Amino acid sequence: MAAISFLAWLLAFADTELADSANIPQADDAGLWSALIEQASNLGLPSQFLRAIQPGFIVVEFSDLRTFAAEYHPETHQMVLNRALSFNGAGRVLSPLTRMNHRDVATIYHELFHAYLDYISTVSDPHDLGPDAQRLLAFAREWQECRYSSVHVTPLPQKKTVTEPRFLSERESWEALNETWAVFVGWAIWTKLEVGGAGQPAREKFRKLLKKADKSGLLVGYYEPEDSKERSMTNKRYLAPANRISRSEVTLLSEIILGQKAVEAAWLASEMAPDPVPAAGIADCRKP
């Protein structure tokens, strides 16, 4: 497994022909972020939220992952990517986005969102964050309690109609929220690339696909159980379809992460099911 700083990774990422990280030239932080933002912008992908992450906060590693294409470890700020996502499969630097298929780009965004939420939740003074980051963080803490502290899970992922209730710990509920939101961000990036275009027909198609994904319970997250006995049976507990991402969450994420205007974000989510009624004894997330 090879590990490199996020600064080195971004600089190498900017050079689409770089195969040897030992030849990385020096550049300032602004230039590194500009390279990442430029590649994302060239694909018509959101990049504004990435500006909040300070280079050097994350360490990127490549490994021969077998179960998942990527992992993020907030306790160490490590982003672990499958070697297949590296340039020429060498496991040194990230392959340019322009050379990735849509699903791999979505995977990168899934992990970048984890990095963003990790960063804004660990900044010592939230007032140092921009207004969007403060707003998202406040929303996340509220919904962690009222939406993700009491959930239903699918003990057998292949049988989604069989569910069990769970009261989650603070760590479990934060991970469940984090993964649910990252699943949506990755899905949205993949769908945007698949749909293509930026006009009204593309937006209408995206909206219809979102409605379909919501109805099918596709946009659900997961968490790693804290209980050692349960963890010995499964590394991840997947949330039940009833605990899929809600309309309010999609609206806010579409605005702050995907860069949609508030009216557009609300319109995109408007055909999703109404926000769910919370479990007994749990605070109601829904606004009057």
Backbone bond lengths (Angstrom), bond angles and torsions (degrees), N, CA, C in turn:
res aa  C-N    CA-C-N  psi(-1)  N-CA   C-N-CA  omega(-1)  CA-C   N-CA-C  phi
1 M - - - 1.465 - - 1.523 109.06 -
2 A 1.320 117.13 127.25 1.459 121.08 179.51 1.513 109.45 -104.66
3 A 1.348 116.18 137.32 1.461 120.76 179.42 1.514 109.67 -120.27
4 I 1.343 116.74 138.00 1.450 122.03 176.78 1.514 108.19 -137.42
5 S 1.321 115.83 155.26 1.457 118.76 178.01 1.516 109.49 -69.75
6 F 1.326 115.66 157.17 1.465 119.69 178.97 1.521 110.39 -63.06
7 L 1.342 116.90 -32.30 1.462 120.09 177.06 1.520 110.72 -61.25
8 A 1.332 116.09 -49.33 1.457 119.88 -179.34 1.515 111.28 -64.48
9 W 1.330 114.81 -39.33 1.466 119.74 179.98 1.513 111.60 -61.44
10 L 1.356 116.19 -45.10 1.449 119.66 -178.75 1.516 111.97 -67.10
11 L 1.323 116.82 -37.87 1.447 119.73 179.88 1.523 110.12 -65.72
12 A 1.324 116.27 -44.70 1.454 119.61 177.34 1.514 110.57 -64.23
13 F 1.319 115.30 -37.01 1.460 122.15 178.44 1.523 111.20 -59.14
14 A 1.350 116.52 -33.22 1.454 121.57 -178.02 1.516 111.35 -71.41
15 D 1.345 118.26 -25.85 1.455 122.23 -178.18 1.515 108.53 -99.51
16 T 1.300 117.95 103.43 1.459 121.91 -172.92 1.514 113.36 -70.39
17 E 1.312 117.64 -9.12 1.455 119.49 -179.26 1.524 111.83 -110.78
18 L 1.323 118.26 5.73 1.454 120.98 -175.44 1.515 110.71 -78.16
19 A 1.334 116.91 126.85 1.449 120.29 178.41 1.518 112.44 -118.89
20 D 1.317 117.27 -12.93 1.459 120.73 -177.38 1.510 108.99 -124.27
21 S 1.356 117.38 109.50 1.453 120.26 -176.05 1.527 112.34 -67.25
22 A 1.331 118.57 -11.87 1.459 120.03 177.72 1.520 111.63 -70.36
23 N 1.331 116.90 -18.16 1.458 121.36 -178.55 1.514 112.65 -97.13
24 I 1.329 118.20 16.73 1.459 121.01 -178.58 1.524 109.80 -67.45
25 P 1.334 117.80 123.60 1.457 119.83 176.89 1.520 110.31 -78.30
26 Q 1.336 117.08 172.42 1.454 121.60 179.19 1.522 109.95 -90.22
27 A 1.349 116.16 147.05 1.463 121.05 176.91 1.509 107.88 -158.08
28 D 1.334 116.20 161.14 1.451 118.26 -179.36 1.520 110.45 -81.09
29 D 1.363 114.92 163.37 1.458 119.63 -176.30 1.517 112.46 -58.29
30 A 1.344 116.44 -39.76 1.462 119.67 -178.67 1.518 110.85 -60.32
31 G 1.342 116.19 -37.93 1.458 119.38 179.13 1.506 112.30 -66.63
32 L 1.333 117.11 -36.42 1.454 120.88 179.37 1.520 111.35 -65.29
33 W 1.340 115.36 -45.62 1.454 119.29 179.42 1.521 110.92 -67.55
34 S 1.329 116.79 -35.90 1.467 120.10 178.88 1.520 110.73 -61.34
35 A 1.342 116.24 -36.84 1.463 120.05 179.91 1.526 110.76 -64.58
36 L 1.324 116.15 -44.57 1.465 119.89 178.82 1.522 110.77 -64.30
37 I 1.314 115.87 -46.60 1.467 120.98 -177.40 1.524 110.25 -64.08
38 E 1.323 116.90 -38.11 1.462 120.17 -179.32 1.519 111.50 -64.11
39 Q 1.335 116.75 -44.37 1.465 118.96 179.50 1.522 110.87 -63.20
40 A 1.326 116.80 -43.38 1.459 119.76 178.94 1.529 110.36 -63.94
41 S 1.325 116.38 -43.52 1.462 120.18 -178.66 1.518 111.53 -63.99
42 N 1.319 116.98 -36.35 1.469 120.31 179.48 1.524 111.78 -63.58
43 L 1.317 115.55 -24.86 1.467 120.02 176.70 1.525 111.93 -94.04
44 G 1.324 116.70 3.75 1.452 120.75 -178.81 1.515 112.57 71.44
45 L 1.347 117.25 28.45 1.461 122.17 -176.80 1.519 111.06 -103.24
46 P 1.333 117.88 153.66 1.471 121.10 -179.01 1.523 111.71 -66.46
47 S 1.315 115.83 143.25 1.463 120.24 -179.47 1.522 112.75 -141.71
48 Q 1.327 117.80 -9.18 1.453 119.93 -174.88 1.528 111.97 -60.35
49 F 1.328 117.68 -41.17 1.463 119.90 -177.38 1.524 112.29 -65.90
50 L 1.333 117.02 -23.16 1.458 119.86 179.89 1.521 112.40 -68.74
51 R 1.315 116.68 -23.15 1.466 120.28 -179.16 1.525 111.50 -64.26
52 A 1.329 116.76 -22.24 1.469 119.95 -177.80 1.524 112.45 -75.33
53 I 1.337 117.41 -22.12 1.459 120.93 -176.45 1.521 109.71 -84.33
54 Q 1.320 116.70 123.34 1.453 120.39 178.88 1.531 110.54 -77.69
55 P 1.330 118.22 127.06 1.472 119.82 175.32 1.523 110.26 -55.34
56 G 1.320 116.04 141.23 1.452 120.97 -176.78 1.517 112.75 98.43
57 F 1.330 117.04 -15.22 1.461 120.54 179.24 1.524 110.73 -70.72
58 I 1.321 116.73 -32.92 1.460 122.17 -173.75 1.528 110.62 -109.92
59 V 1.319 116.08 144.49 1.456 122.48 169.64 1.521 107.41 -111.88
60 V 1.329 116.22 128.31 1.462 121.40 -178.92 1.525 109.59 -103.08
61 E 1.313 115.59 133.80 1.451 121.34 177.43 1.519 109.71 -127.52
62 F 1.321 116.07 152.55 1.460 121.96 172.96 1.520 108.32 -115.91
63 S 1.318 115.77 137.99 1.454 120.66 -178.10 1.520 109.32 -149.98
64 D 1.313 116.22 162.89 1.469 121.11 177.89 1.523 109.18 -84.54
65 L 1.325 115.86 70.55 1.458 120.88 179.80 1.523 110.07 -67.57
66 R 1.312 116.24 140.99 1.465 119.89 -177.61 1.525 112.85 -110.93
67 T 1.332 116.40 -32.81 1.468 119.55 -175.93 1.515 112.03 -90.17
68 F 1.348 117.11 -42.57 1.454 121.41 -177.55 1.523 109.50 -127.30
69 A 1.350 115.54 156.06 1.466 120.40 179.31 1.517 111.61 -74.59
70 A 1.328 116.70 -22.14 1.458 120.79 -177.81 1.516 110.01 -160.44
71 E 1.325 116.56 159.31 1.459 122.98 176.98 1.523 108.36 -142.74
72 Y 1.337 115.41 151.65 1.459 119.59 173.06 1.516 108.71 -129.17
73 H 1.341 115.88 132.54 1.455 121.86 -177.83 1.528 109.11 -116.11
74 P 1.344 117.94 97.91 1.469 120.48 -175.29 1.520 113.90 -63.93
75 E 1.331 117.12 -28.07 1.468 118.83 -177.76 1.533 111.75 -65.22
76 T 1.333 116.66 -25.55 1.465 120.86 178.86 1.530 112.11 -121.51
77 H 1.326 117.21 2.83 1.470 123.25 -179.42 1.532 110.85 57.39
78 Q 1.319 115.88 39.27 1.463 120.68 -178.40 1.527 111.03 -103.78
79 M 1.314 115.65 132.29 1.446 122.82 172.73 1.529 107.42 -107.85
80 V 1.321 116.18 114.48 1.460 121.15 -178.56 1.524 108.45 -106.25
81 L 1.323 115.73 121.61 1.460 121.42 -177.02 1.524 110.07 -116.91
82 N 1.306 115.68 148.28 1.454 120.43 174.55 1.531 109.66 -63.23
83 R 1.308 116.19 143.35 1.465 120.35 -179.94 1.520 112.08 -57.57
84 A 1.328 116.71 -25.72 1.467 120.24 -179.98 1.524 111.79 -62.64
85 L 1.346 117.56 -20.54 1.459 121.42 179.42 1.529 111.98 -88.61
86 S 1.322 116.71 -1.03 1.463 120.21 -179.54 1.527 110.83 -90.01
87 F 1.325 115.03 161.93 1.470 120.97 -179.29 1.523 109.71 -64.42
88 N 1.334 116.10 120.83 1.467 123.48 -178.25 1.527 112.77 58.52
89 G 1.336 116.99 19.53 1.457 120.51 178.89 1.510 114.11 66.32
90 A 1.336 116.12 17.93 1.467 120.16 -174.97 1.519 113.17 -81.55
91 G 1.346 117.51 -14.43 1.449 120.24 178.20 1.507 114.19 75.81
92 R 1.342 117.00 26.49 1.462 120.01 -179.09 1.523 112.41 -113.91
93 V 1.310 117.10 -49.30 1.465 120.50 -179.37 1.525 109.09 -134.61
94 L 1.308 114.90 159.16 1.458 120.38 -179.25 1.512 111.44 -70.55
95 S 1.307 115.68 139.06 1.459 120.25 173.87 1.524 109.25 -67.38
96 P 1.330 119.54 144.54 1.469 120.56 178.55 1.527 111.51 -58.11
97 L 1.311 116.42 145.02 1.463 120.72 178.87 1.517 111.68 -56.93
98 T 1.321 116.37 -34.34 1.463 120.48 -177.28 1.520 112.24 -65.90
99 R 1.328 117.53 -17.40 1.465 121.02 179.97 1.524 112.15 -100.70
100 M 1.316 117.22 -0.49 1.458 121.00 -179.37 1.520 111.05 -93.82
101 N 1.340 116.22 153.69 1.457 118.57 171.36 1.531 108.57 -78.63
102 H 1.306 116.57 171.38 1.463 121.29 -173.66 1.528 112.36 -61.94
103 R 1.308 116.35 -37.91 1.466 118.60 -178.12 1.526 111.12 -68.40
104 D 1.311 117.30 -36.44 1.462 119.58 179.18 1.533 111.38 -69.61
105 V 1.325 116.81 -37.79 1.470 119.47 175.61 1.526 109.49 -62.44
106 A 1.326 116.61 -40.71 1.463 120.67 178.10 1.524 110.86 -62.87
107 T 1.324 117.16 -38.46 1.461 121.37 177.27 1.524 110.97 -61.50
108 I 1.330 116.78 -43.33 1.468 120.71 178.32 1.522 109.81 -61.03
109 Y 1.326 117.46 -43.18 1.463 120.04 179.55 1.519 112.04 -67.00
110 H 1.318 117.21 -35.96 1.465 120.92 174.86 1.527 109.44 -55.30
111 E 1.330 116.24 -47.16 1.464 120.38 -178.50 1.525 112.01 -72.81
112 L 1.323 118.11 -36.32 1.460 120.67 177.33 1.525 110.94 -64.01
113 F 1.328 116.36 -34.49 1.460 118.12 176.21 1.526 110.61 -66.25
114 H 1.342 116.94 -41.92 1.463 119.55 175.21 1.526 110.25 -55.84
115 A 1.326 116.13 -44.51 1.466 120.39 -179.51 1.524 111.01 -62.13
116 Y 1.331 116.40 -40.45 1.463 121.02 -179.92 1.524 111.01 -64.29
117 L 1.331 117.08 -48.59 1.460 119.96 -178.77 1.525 110.65 -67.01
118 D 1.322 116.64 -36.09 1.459 120.72 175.26 1.529 110.00 -61.27
119 Y 1.321 116.06 -45.54 1.465 119.84 -177.11 1.528 111.59 -64.37
120 I 1.326 117.40 -50.37 1.468 118.71 -174.64 1.527 111.65 -69.72
121 S 1.345 116.92 -22.07 1.464 119.40 179.52 1.522 112.60 -86.98
122 T 1.327 117.62 -8.94 1.460 120.12 -179.18 1.526 113.05 -113.75
123 V 1.323 117.37 -3.40 1.467 120.12 175.24 1.529 108.52 -61.69
124 S 1.318 116.97 132.20 1.462 120.72 -173.45 1.524 112.80 -61.91
125 D 1.312 117.25 -37.38 1.465 121.40 179.44 1.525 109.25 -123.70
126 P 1.343 117.74 105.57 1.478 120.25 -178.84 1.521 113.32 -55.93
127 H 1.337 117.48 -22.23 1.461 119.84 179.35 1.527 111.77 -69.11
128 D 1.340 116.63 -13.45 1.457 119.90 175.97 1.524 111.20 -77.82
129 L 1.318 116.95 -12.91 1.459 121.48 179.74 1.526 110.41 -82.92
130 G 1.325 115.47 160.12 1.455 120.16 174.88 1.516 110.60 -72.74
131 P 1.333 117.33 168.40 1.471 120.57 -176.96 1.529 113.54 -61.30
132 D 1.326 117.89 -36.72 1.472 119.41 178.84 1.518 111.19 -65.32
133 A 1.329 116.68 -43.55 1.466 120.38 179.75 1.519 110.93 -65.30
134 Q 1.323 117.10 -41.15 1.465 120.01 177.39 1.518 110.79 -62.23
135 R 1.305 116.36 -42.81 1.465 121.37 -179.23 1.530 110.93 -64.16
136 L 1.326 117.05 -44.50 1.461 120.10 -179.55 1.518 111.19 -66.88
137 L 1.324 117.25 -40.83 1.455 120.54 -179.25 1.526 111.34 -64.86
138 A 1.335 117.19 -43.10 1.463 120.79 178.05 1.526 110.65 -61.85
139 F 1.319 116.00 -42.60 1.466 121.51 177.98 1.528 110.09 -62.34
140 A 1.334 116.51 -43.38 1.459 120.82 -178.42 1.525 111.33 -62.19
141 R 1.319 117.57 -44.05 1.460 120.15 -179.75 1.521 111.37 -65.02
142 E 1.328 116.31 -38.25 1.464 119.93 178.64 1.525 110.84 -65.63
143 W 1.318 116.50 -46.23 1.455 120.28 -176.50 1.528 112.72 -76.50
144 Q 1.306 117.69 -23.41 1.457 119.84 171.96 1.523 110.03 -56.50
145 E 1.321 115.71 -40.82 1.461 120.79 -178.59 1.521 112.10 -78.83
146 C 1.327 117.07 -47.95 1.470 118.82 -171.04 1.525 113.74 -87.80
147 R 1.333 117.62 -13.53 1.459 119.57 -177.76 1.523 113.33 -118.65
148 Y 1.329 117.18 -35.24 1.461 119.53 -170.44 1.522 114.61 -113.51
149 S 1.320 118.81 3.41 1.463 119.56 176.78 1.521 111.48 -81.88
150 S 1.333 116.92 -23.58 1.464 122.31 177.00 1.521 108.05 -131.76
151 V 1.319 117.17 115.84 1.459 121.36 -173.69 1.523 110.21 -137.42
152 H 1.316 114.68 173.62 1.460 121.85 167.60 1.530 107.18 -114.77
153 V 1.318 115.51 142.79 1.459 120.86 179.03 1.527 109.40 -120.35
154 T 1.317 115.44 164.34 1.465 121.62 176.13 1.526 107.60 -108.02
155 P 1.327 118.56 100.15 1.470 120.90 -179.76 1.522 112.70 -56.19
156 L 1.332 115.38 -33.17 1.465 121.24 176.57 1.533 107.21 -116.45
157 P 1.323 118.54 100.01 1.469 120.91 -175.44 1.526 114.26 -53.22
158 Q 1.339 117.18 -29.06 1.462 119.66 -179.57 1.530 112.36 -76.92
159 K 1.356 117.02 -10.73 1.463 121.56 177.70 1.524 108.68 -121.55
160 K 1.313 116.05 83.85 1.459 120.95 -173.38 1.525 113.59 -71.50
161 T 1.338 116.54 -14.33 1.467 118.69 179.88 1.529 111.60 -82.67
162 V 1.331 117.34 -12.30 1.460 122.05 178.07 1.525 107.68 -96.42
163 T 1.325 116.71 112.66 1.463 120.03 -175.39 1.530 111.41 -130.04
164 E 1.327 114.99 160.88 1.461 121.74 177.17 1.521 108.88 -137.44
165 P 1.345 118.18 143.40 1.468 120.79 178.19 1.523 111.59 -77.46
166 R 1.327 115.96 149.13 1.457 121.90 176.56 1.529 109.50 -143.00
167 F 1.322 115.63 138.20 1.458 120.61 167.11 1.522 106.22 -101.33
168 L 1.314 116.51 119.75 1.460 120.83 -172.13 1.525 112.09 -94.35
169 S 1.303 115.13 147.66 1.462 121.37 174.28 1.530 108.96 -71.63
170 E 1.317 116.30 173.60 1.466 120.01 179.53 1.521 110.94 -61.19
171 R 1.336 117.53 -42.17 1.462 120.05 179.55 1.516 111.24 -67.72
172 E 1.338 116.55 -43.61 1.458 120.31 -179.15 1.526 111.23 -63.73
173 S 1.330 117.41 -43.63 1.462 120.24 -177.84 1.528 111.23 -67.16
174 W 1.340 116.72 -36.25 1.470 119.48 177.72 1.528 110.40 -67.02
175 E 1.323 116.67 -40.38 1.464 120.11 178.42 1.527 110.66 -66.99
176 A 1.329 117.20 -40.05 1.465 120.32 179.42 1.524 110.55 -62.12
177 L 1.324 117.21 -43.84 1.466 120.93 176.48 1.519 110.34 -63.53
178 N 1.321 116.53 -48.02 1.460 122.24 -178.38 1.522 111.41 -56.20
179 E 1.338 116.00 -47.34 1.462 119.42 -177.98 1.526 111.84 -70.97
180 T 1.332 116.98 -37.57 1.465 119.42 178.63 1.522 110.14 -61.47
181 W 1.320 116.55 -45.23 1.457 120.17 -179.67 1.522 111.52 -67.14
182 A 1.336 117.35 -39.68 1.465 120.33 179.27 1.526 111.06 -67.19
183 V 1.327 116.95 -36.34 1.474 120.22 175.59 1.520 109.91 -59.48
184 F 1.332 116.75 -44.21 1.461 119.25 178.84 1.523 111.56 -64.77
185 V 1.326 117.54 -44.84 1.464 120.11 -179.40 1.525 110.47 -60.21
186 G 1.332 117.20 -45.85 1.463 120.11 177.63 1.516 112.08 -61.88
187 W 1.343 116.08 -43.35 1.468 119.99 178.42 1.533 110.57 -61.58
188 A 1.323 117.12 -42.77 1.459 121.25 -178.15 1.520 111.29 -63.98
189 I 1.334 117.67 -40.29 1.463 121.25 179.12 1.526 109.87 -66.35
190 W 1.326 116.14 -46.79 1.467 119.81 179.24 1.529 110.67 -60.52
191 T 1.324 117.08 -44.56 1.467 121.14 -178.58 1.512 110.97 -65.75
192 K 1.326 117.48 -40.71 1.460 121.12 178.33 1.528 110.63 -60.24
193 L 1.318 117.27 -43.27 1.460 121.18 179.40 1.527 111.20 -67.92
194 E 1.319 116.79 -38.56 1.463 120.52 179.47 1.525 111.30 -68.08
195 V 1.328 116.39 -41.34 1.463 120.66 -178.99 1.525 110.38 -69.65
196 G 1.328 116.41 -43.74 1.458 121.29 -179.40 1.519 112.03 71.35
197 G 1.319 115.98 164.58 1.457 120.35 177.68 1.520 112.62 76.58
198 A 1.331 113.86 170.44 1.463 119.30 -178.74 1.519 112.23 -134.70
199 G 1.319 117.47 6.12 1.453 121.17 -177.36 1.517 113.04 -87.69
200 Q 1.330 115.25 -174.58 1.462 120.90 -177.87 1.531 113.00 -62.06
201 P 1.344 120.28 -39.68 1.472 119.50 177.86 1.527 111.94 -58.81
202 A 1.336 117.03 -40.68 1.465 120.36 179.03 1.516 110.64 -66.01
203 R 1.333 117.82 -40.43 1.467 121.15 179.08 1.519 110.98 -65.86
204 E 1.327 116.81 -39.49 1.467 120.70 178.09 1.528 110.77 -63.43
205 K 1.338 115.94 -41.84 1.462 119.34 -179.98 1.521 110.67 -66.44
206 F 1.340 116.60 -41.61 1.463 120.76 177.16 1.526 110.00 -58.88
207 R 1.314 116.09 -44.82 1.471 121.22 -178.95 1.519 111.45 -61.37
208 K 1.324 117.13 -42.08 1.456 120.82 179.21 1.527 111.22 -65.76
209 L 1.335 116.26 -40.07 1.461 119.97 178.59 1.528 111.36 -67.43
210 L 1.339 116.56 -34.18 1.458 120.39 176.10 1.524 110.39 -65.51
211 K 1.314 116.33 -43.25 1.467 120.46 177.80 1.531 110.18 -60.11
212 K 1.327 116.61 -42.05 1.462 121.24 179.81 1.525 111.05 -65.59
213 A 1.341 116.82 -43.47 1.460 120.81 179.57 1.522 111.27 -64.41
214 D 1.331 116.15 -38.24 1.461 120.96 178.23 1.526 110.43 -65.32
215 K 1.300 116.05 -47.09 1.462 120.71 -177.45 1.527 111.73 -63.44
216 S 1.321 117.16 -34.68 1.467 120.92 -177.98 1.526 112.45 -84.45
217 G 1.335 117.29 -4.07 1.459 120.10 -179.82 1.512 112.90 69.98
218 L 1.333 116.09 29.45 1.463 120.61 -176.67 1.525 112.80 -73.80
219 L 1.335 117.08 -33.64 1.462 121.31 -170.71 1.527 111.25 -91.20
220 V 1.323 115.24 73.38 1.461 121.78 -179.82 1.526 109.67 -122.20
221 G 1.321 115.37 153.29 1.450 120.59 179.64 1.520 111.69 -105.74
222 Y 1.316 115.35 -161.06 1.459 121.45 -176.55 1.519 108.80 -161.17
223 Y 1.304 115.97 172.84 1.462 121.04 177.98 1.520 108.74 -153.51
224 E 1.324 116.30 161.24 1.457 121.59 175.84 1.518 108.42 -94.75
225 P 1.319 118.29 121.71 1.471 120.19 -178.29 1.528 111.90 -61.57
226 E 1.323 116.22 142.05 1.456 120.07 175.77 1.529 111.88 -78.61
227 D 1.331 115.83 -32.52 1.452 120.18 -178.57 1.532 110.31 -64.21
228 S 1.323 117.06 124.33 1.464 121.37 -174.81 1.525 112.34 -64.64
229 K 1.341 117.17 -35.75 1.467 119.39 178.72 1.518 111.15 -65.87
230 E 1.336 115.47 -43.07 1.464 118.62 178.69 1.515 110.81 -67.33
231 R 1.333 116.46 -38.08 1.465 120.40 -179.23 1.523 111.37 -67.81
232 S 1.327 117.16 -25.32 1.468 119.68 177.70 1.525 111.39 -69.89
233 M 1.335 115.85 -20.08 1.463 120.63 178.74 1.519 112.36 -93.55
234 T 1.337 116.70 -31.00 1.463 120.22 -178.80 1.520 110.02 -155.82
235 N 1.314 116.44 139.42 1.470 120.58 177.78 1.515 112.15 -78.99
236 K 1.335 116.18 -23.91 1.463 119.64 -176.78 1.520 110.23 -138.39
237 R 1.333 115.67 139.65 1.450 121.93 171.79 1.527 107.65 -108.77
238 Y 1.306 116.07 120.96 1.457 121.18 -179.22 1.527 110.10 -88.96
239 L 1.321 115.69 136.64 1.446 120.00 178.35 1.522 110.46 -69.35
240 A 1.325 115.30 152.22 1.458 121.16 178.74 1.529 110.06 -75.16
241 P 1.334 118.14 159.16 1.470 121.02 179.24 1.525 113.17 -53.41
242 A 1.328 117.48 -31.52 1.470 120.04 179.26 1.526 111.45 -64.41
243 N 1.322 116.75 -20.86 1.461 121.35 179.12 1.525 112.15 -103.56
244 R 1.322 115.64 25.67 1.470 119.33 174.77 1.529 109.83 -66.96
245 I 1.298 115.45 167.56 1.454 120.39 -178.85 1.524 110.28 -60.18
246 S 1.317 116.46 144.57 1.462 121.14 -174.28 1.526 112.19 -97.95
247 R 1.311 114.35 170.20 1.461 121.36 179.93 1.526 111.37 -60.28
248 S 1.321 117.88 -44.43 1.466 120.69 -178.48 1.524 111.77 -64.02
249 E 1.326 116.64 -39.47 1.464 120.33 179.05 1.523 110.80 -65.49
250 V 1.327 116.45 -45.59 1.462 120.55 179.29 1.527 110.78 -61.77
251 T 1.317 116.74 -40.04 1.467 120.22 -179.99 1.521 110.74 -60.80
252 L 1.325 117.06 -47.68 1.461 119.98 -177.74 1.526 111.50 -69.07
253 L 1.327 117.84 -42.41 1.459 120.87 179.09 1.526 111.20 -65.02
254 S 1.326 116.51 -37.51 1.463 119.80 178.41 1.521 111.14 -63.23
255 E 1.315 115.84 -35.46 1.460 120.31 -179.56 1.523 111.89 -76.70
256 I 1.336 117.49 -51.52 1.464 120.71 -171.70 1.527 112.52 -83.27
257 I 1.317 117.89 -40.38 1.467 120.39 -177.14 1.527 111.90 -91.53
258 L 1.322 117.66 -45.24 1.464 120.41 -176.59 1.522 113.01 -85.88
259 G 1.337 116.60 -8.65 1.460 119.62 174.05 1.508 115.54 79.29
260 Q 1.333 117.91 21.49 1.458 120.55 178.14 1.528 110.45 -81.42
261 K 1.296 116.49 151.01 1.458 120.07 171.69 1.525 108.35 -68.20
262 A 1.325 116.81 154.45 1.465 121.30 -174.21 1.524 111.97 -55.87
263 V 1.317 116.62 -44.12 1.472 120.39 -179.29 1.518 110.71 -64.75
264 E 1.325 116.24 -42.14 1.458 121.04 179.69 1.526 110.85 -65.58
265 A 1.331 116.58 -42.07 1.462 120.65 -179.90 1.522 111.01 -62.05
266 A 1.324 116.22 -42.88 1.469 120.25 178.72 1.518 110.78 -65.40
267 W 1.332 116.55 -38.51 1.458 120.64 179.19 1.523 111.08 -64.93
268 L 1.329 117.60 -42.29 1.459 121.14 -179.63 1.526 111.55 -59.42
269 A 1.336 116.44 -38.40 1.462 120.77 -175.70 1.519 113.53 -90.91
270 S 1.315 117.56 -4.00 1.471 120.62 -169.61 1.525 114.47 -65.87
271 E 1.329 118.45 -23.15 1.456 120.19 -179.81 1.526 112.69 -93.56
272 M 1.320 116.45 2.82 1.461 119.26 173.57 1.524 109.48 -73.78
273 A 1.324 116.28 164.63 1.464 120.25 176.97 1.525 109.44 -62.35
274 P 1.328 118.01 148.53 1.471 120.44 177.03 1.520 110.91 -57.72
275 D 1.327 116.45 156.72 1.459 120.60 177.82 1.526 110.17 -56.00
276 P 1.322 117.44 138.82 1.470 121.15 -173.68 1.529 113.12 -72.18
277 V 1.305 114.97 155.98 1.463 121.60 172.96 1.525 107.48 -77.33
278 P 1.323 119.25 132.30 1.465 121.00 -177.51 1.521 112.35 -71.92
279 A 1.330 115.25 162.88 1.459 120.41 176.97 1.527 109.93 -67.70
280 A 1.324 116.07 159.36 1.472 120.84 -179.24 1.522 110.37 -58.76
281 G 1.313 115.82 134.27 1.464 120.74 178.29 1.505 114.25 84.65
282 I 1.343 117.56 -1.80 1.473 121.74 179.97 1.516 109.20 -104.80
283 A 1.316 117.60 138.90 1.462 121.53 179.99 1.522 110.88 -58.52
284 D 1.317 116.04 146.45 1.458 122.21 -177.17 1.533 109.58 -87.11
285 C 1.352 115.63 118.81 1.467 120.12 178.11 1.515 112.15 -71.26
286 R 1.307 116.49 -26.28 1.467 120.16 -173.57 1.527 110.99 -68.12
287 K 1.312 115.08 134.92 1.461 120.17 -179.98 1.529 110.11 -84.40
288 P 1.327 118.37 145.15 1.464 120.99 179.39 1.522 110.17 -68.22
